[in-house]
Every structure is written in structure tokens, then in C-alpha cells.
Amino acid sequence: MHVLIDQFIDYVSLEKGLTENTCVAYRSDLESFVDHLLARGVRSINRVDREAIVDFLMASKERGLASRSIARRLVSVKLFFRYLLQEGLLKSDVTEVMDSPRLWKMLPDTLSHKEVDRLLGAPKADSVLGRRDRAILETFYASGLRVSEICGMKMDDFHADMGYLRCMGKGNKERIVPIGQQAIKAVDLYLDQVRPQLCADPSERTLFVTRRGKGFSRKGVWKLIKQHALRAGIVKNVTPHTLRHSFATHLLAHGAPLRIIQEMLGHADISTTQQYTHVDADRLKAVHVQFHPRS
């Protein structure tokens, strides 16, 4: 179960972009929870029931934890179980109907259009790695793929002539995502001029490769994005998920139907898509001006 905690922390850190302090808090809460379970002979996450969770919270209270800390522990457990269910590691989520404070928002910052332009323009166009990084960033913003999907893309998944990418999402579900001409141009340049210099092994079919000619890890891509956000002078906490969230938010702001965004993001449930898409103040103002009779 401690391995599952490690996977969850990787997920909320690298894909959701949560801060280090939040991740430390999650880990502390969940390790206390797992230690409590193990001390009572529960060695499988699928054997955990609501009674065991309540027992953990009551034990926390008896040790003198404040109500706020206990509430946070329940939030941590609920998010952990939701993640395990999404990944197919849990048969059912026993926390789903448990009362709790409102779950912490897990949305990263959204980049403005100008910030996206600055980020995409940050890699050096006259360097090999700069042209590779530009192709990665353009693909992220053009497609809204998850970082794990970007890392797992193969050469055969990029179809410049047809204007789309093919990717394998959660649950090994294949989906087709269209990409624009700017991303296609950047990836074509990378494939023609850059990738042959980085990878001489014909058996390596991963699309985006490191300077050693191997596929990226999620952490490697996370560092790459952080580096270019810093170079672009963006003070927000920019992660791979920030680009995915910006992709969805910008599509919605320009009138894309939520169902289409859901399909491109690879969400099984429309409610999941709704957490990525919020209407900003400018959009609200524009709608008010357009439709209110006395605007």
C-alpha cells in the first residue's frame, strides 16, 4: 500500500501540478492511514471499508489532532481512493458517500494566450534541444494530452498528412486528437532535423527522445516545462497539466462544445471535463454585453 501512495504522490505532483507542501501533507496523512490499517491486519486496499476509515479518524481524534487536521485527513483519503478507482486499482470507492468538507481544488493555473505564446517561444530556435522542446510544447498545447500520453507516443502515432495524433489513454483506450498546423510544423522540423541527431537506434520508436536517444520520463518532461516557463518569465506554477488545462479552457472560451472537449481530453464522464473548464471574467463580460438588453 505504501507503493500506491508513491504512485498517487507522483500523479498529483507531476500531472496535477500540486505544490510540494500539499504533496507532503497528502503523503503524511496517507502514510498514517496505511500504518493504521497494517497495525490492524488490513494488508490490501480493497479490504478497506468505511468502518476502517472512521476508526482511523476516531483514533486521530483520540491522539489530540485538531478537527481541521482530521478533516484534511479525510480529504486525503478520499482523493487517494478516487485516484485508485480511476486507475483500476480499486474495485469500489467506499469513501464516495462519506461526508467531508469540500474537496480541495486540484486545478492548476491557466495560462493566458500571451503567456502561452511566451512559453512556446522560450526554447532556442537555433539549438537542437530547443527545436525538440518547441515541438513538445506545441504538441502539448495543441492536443491537451496528459504527460504520460506525450511520453508514450510512438513515431507511428503522429500523422502530419491527416492532421491528427493517435494516443493510448487511461484503460488502454485509443483516441484520435486533431492538432493544428503550427504544432505539425514544429514536429515535422523536429523529425527531419533533430531526432536523427539524438537517436541513431532504429528500434527506438518513441516520438520524443532525450539527448541520450531514449524516451522521456514524466519527471523529465516536467523539468523541461519548468525550465522554459522560467525562461519565459512566467511566475505561475506551470506544469504539464497547466498546458492541458489551458488547452481545454481556451477551447471553451472560443465556443467549443463541452462534449467535443471531453472527447479530445479522453474523459469517460462529462463531469470530469467540467473541472478543467471554467469561464473567466472576460468571457462572462463578453456574454453579458452580447445578450443583456441593457448592457
C-alpha positions in Angstrom: 0.0 0.0 0.0 3.0 2.3 0.5 3.8 1.8 -3.2 0.3 3.0 -4.1 0.9 6.2 -2.0 4.1 6.8 -4.1 2.2 6.4 -7.3 -0.5 8.8 -6.1 2.0 11.4 -5.0 3.7 11.2 -8.4 0.3 11.7 -10.0 -0.7 14.8 -8.0 2.7 16.2 -8.3 3.7 15.6 -11.9 0.3 15.5 -13.6 -1.9 17.7 -11.4 0.8 20.2 -10.5 0.1 20.4 -6.8 2.7 22.2 -4.6 5.4 20.4 -2.7 3.8 21.4 0.6 0.4 19.9 -0.4 2.1 16.7 -1.6 4.0 16.4 1.7 0.7 16.8 3.6 -1.0 14.2 1.5 1.9 11.7 2.0 1.9 12.3 5.8 -1.9 11.7 6.0 -1.9 8.6 3.8 1.2 7.0 5.5 -0.5 7.4 8.9 -3.7 5.9 7.4 -1.8 2.9 5.9 0.2 2.4 9.1 -3.2 2.3 11.0 -4.5 -0.3 8.6 -1.4 -2.5 8.8 -1.5 -2.4 12.6 -5.0 -3.8 12.4 -4.1 -6.6 9.9 -5.5 -4.9 6.8 -3.0 -5.5 4.1 -5.0 -4.9 0.9 -6.5 -1.6 -0.1 -9.5 -3.5 -1.5 -10.3 -4.8 2.1 -10.7 -1.3 3.5 -14.3 -0.5 4.4 -16.0 2.7 5.8 -15.7 1.4 9.3 -11.9 1.2 9.0 -11.7 4.8 7.8 -14.0 6.0 10.6 -11.8 4.1 13.0 -8.7 5.9 11.7 -10.4 9.3 12.1 -11.5 8.5 15.6 -8.0 7.3 16.5 -6.7 10.6 15.2 -9.1 12.5 17.4 -8.1 10.4 20.4 -4.5 11.4 19.8 -5.4 15.0 20.1 -5.5 16.1 16.4 -7.5 19.2 15.8 -10.8 19.0 13.9 -9.2 20.8 10.9 -6.4 18.2 10.7 -8.8 15.3 10.9 -11.0 16.9 8.1 -7.8 17.2 6.0 -7.0 13.5 6.6 -10.4 12.5 5.3 -9.9 14.7 2.2 -6.6 13.0 1.6 -8.1 9.5 1.9 -11.0 10.4 -0.4 -8.7 11.8 -3.1 -6.4 8.7 -2.8 -9.4 6.3 -3.2 -10.7 8.3 -6.2 -7.3 8.1 -7.8 -7.1 4.3 -7.2 -10.5 3.8 -8.7 -9.6 5.8 -11.8 -6.5 3.7 -12.3 -8.4 0.4 -11.9 -6.6 -0.4 -8.7 -9.7 -0.3 -6.5 -12.9 -2.3 -7.0 -15.1 0.4 -5.5 -14.7 3.7 -3.7 -16.1 3.3 -0.1 -15.5 7.0 0.6 -17.8 8.2 -2.2 -20.8 8.7 0.1 -18.9 9.8 3.2 -19.5 13.3 4.4 -16.5 15.6 4.1 -15.5 19.2 3.7 -15.5 20.4 0.2 -12.6 18.8 -1.6 -9.6 20.9 -2.3 -9.5 22.3 -5.8 -6.9 20.5 -7.8 -6.9 22.8 -10.8 -3.6 24.3 -11.8 -3.2 27.9 -13.0 -4.3 28.6 -16.5 -2.0 30.4 -18.9 -3.3 33.4 -20.8 -2.9 33.4 -24.6 0.1 35.8 -24.3 1.7 33.5 -21.7 1.3 30.5 -24.0 3.0 32.5 -26.8 5.9 33.3 -24.5 6.2 29.7 -23.3 6.2 28.3 -26.8 8.7 30.9 -27.9 11.1 30.2 -25.0 13.1 27.3 -26.5 16.0 28.5 -28.6 15.2 28.0 -32.2 18.9 27.8 -33.2 19.7 24.8 -31.0 18.9 21.1 -31.4 17.3 20.7 -28.0 15.5 24.0 -28.4 13.8 22.8 -31.6 12.9 19.5 -29.8 11.5 21.3 -26.8 9.4 23.6 -29.0 7.9 20.5 -30.7 7.0 19.0 -27.3 5.4 22.3 -26.0 3.5 22.8 -29.3 2.2 19.3 -29.1 1.1 19.7 -25.5 -0.9 22.9 -26.1 -2.3 21.7 -29.5 -3.6 18.4 -28.2 -4.2 18.6 -24.5 -2.6 15.2 -23.9 -1.6 14.0 -20.5 2.1 14.0 -19.7 2.1 10.2 -19.7 0.5 10.2 -23.1 3.1 12.5 -24.5 5.9 10.3 -23.1 4.3 7.2 -24.5 3.7 8.5 -28.1 5.4 6.5 -30.9 6.5 7.6 -34.3 3.5 5.9 -35.9 1.1 7.9 -33.7 1.9 11.2 -35.5 0.0 11.7 -38.7 1.1 15.1 -40.2 -0.7 14.5 -43.5 -4.0 13.9 -41.8 -3.5 16.5 -39.1 -4.0 14.3 -36.0 -2.3 12.3 -33.3 -3.2 8.9 -32.0 -2.7 8.2 -28.3 -3.5 5.5 -25.8 -5.2 7.0 -22.8 -6.3 5.6 -19.4 -7.6 2.0 -19.6 -5.7 1.5 -22.9 -8.4 3.4 -24.7 -7.3 4.7 -28.1 -8.4 8.2 -29.2 -7.7 10.5 -32.1 -6.8 14.1 -31.4 -6.5 16.8 -34.1 -3.6 19.2 -34.0 -3.0 22.5 -35.7 -0.5 23.5 -38.4 1.9 25.2 -36.0 2.3 22.0 -34.0 2.6 19.9 -37.1 5.3 22.3 -38.5 7.3 22.1 -35.2 7.1 18.3 -35.0 8.0 17.9 -38.7 11.1 20.1 -38.2 12.0 18.0 -35.1 11.6 14.7 -37.0 13.5 16.0 -40.0 16.4 17.8 -38.4 16.6 16.9 -34.7 15.5 13.4 -33.9 18.1 11.8 -36.2 20.9 13.6 -34.3 19.5 12.5 -30.9 18.6 8.9 -31.7 20.5 6.6 -34.1 18.8 3.4 -32.9 16.1 2.4 -35.5 14.4 0.2 -32.9 13.6 3.2 -30.7 10.1 4.2 -31.8 9.3 6.7 -29.1 8.4 10.0 -30.8 10.1 12.5 -28.4 13.5 11.4 -27.1 16.1 12.8 -24.7 19.7 13.8 -25.6 20.6 10.1 -24.9 18.1 8.9 -27.5 15.6 7.4 -25.1 12.0 8.2 -24.3 11.3 10.8 -21.6 10.1 10.1 -18.1 7.2 12.2 -16.8 9.6 13.9 -14.4 11.9 14.8 -17.4 9.1 16.5 -19.2 8.0 18.3 -16.0 11.6 19.7 -15.6 11.6 20.7 -19.3 8.4 22.7 -18.9 9.6 24.3 -15.7 12.8 25.4 -17.3 11.1 27.1 -20.2 8.4 28.7 -18.1 11.2 30.3 -16.0 13.0 31.5 -19.2 9.7 33.0 -20.4 9.3 34.9 -17.2 6.1 33.2 -16.2 5.6 33.3 -12.4 2.7 30.9 -12.2 3.3 27.2 -11.2 3.5 25.8 -14.8 3.3 22.0 -15.1 2.3 19.6 -17.9 -1.2 19.7 -16.5 -1.3 23.5 -16.8 -1.0 23.2 -20.6 -3.7 20.5 -20.7 -6.0 22.7 -18.6 -5.2 25.8 -20.7 -6.0 23.8 -23.9 -9.4 22.9 -22.6 -10.1 26.4 -21.1 -9.1 28.2 -24.3 -11.2 25.9 -26.5 -14.3 26.5 -24.3 -13.7 30.3 -24.3 -13.8 30.3 -28.1 -17.0 28.4 -28.2 -16.0 24.7 -28.5 -18.8 22.4 -27.2 -18.0 20.7 -23.9 -18.7 17.2 -25.3 -16.1 17.7 -28.0 -13.5 18.9 -25.4 -14.4 15.8 -23.3 -13.7 13.5 -26.3 -10.3 15.2 -27.0 -9.3 15.0 -23.4 -10.2 11.4 -23.2 -12.7 11.7 -20.3 -15.2 8.9 -19.8 -17.5 11.2 -17.8 -18.5 14.8 -18.7 -18.3 15.8 -15.0 -14.6 15.2 -15.2 -14.3 17.6 -18.1 -16.2 20.3 -16.2 -13.4 20.6 -13.6 -11.0 21.6 -16.4 -13.2 24.2 -17.9 -14.1 27.4 -16.1 -15.3 30.6 -17.7 -13.1 33.6 -17.0 -14.2 37.1 -16.2 -13.5 38.3 -19.7 -15.8 35.6 -21.2 -18.5 36.4 -18.7 -18.3 40.1 -19.6 -18.5 39.4 -23.3 -21.5 37.2 -22.9 -23.2 39.9 -20.8 -22.5 42.6 -23.4 -23.8 40.4 -26.2 -27.0 39.2 -24.6 -28.2 41.5 -21.8 -30.8 44.0 -23.1 -29.3 46.9 -21.0 -25.6 46.1 -21.3 
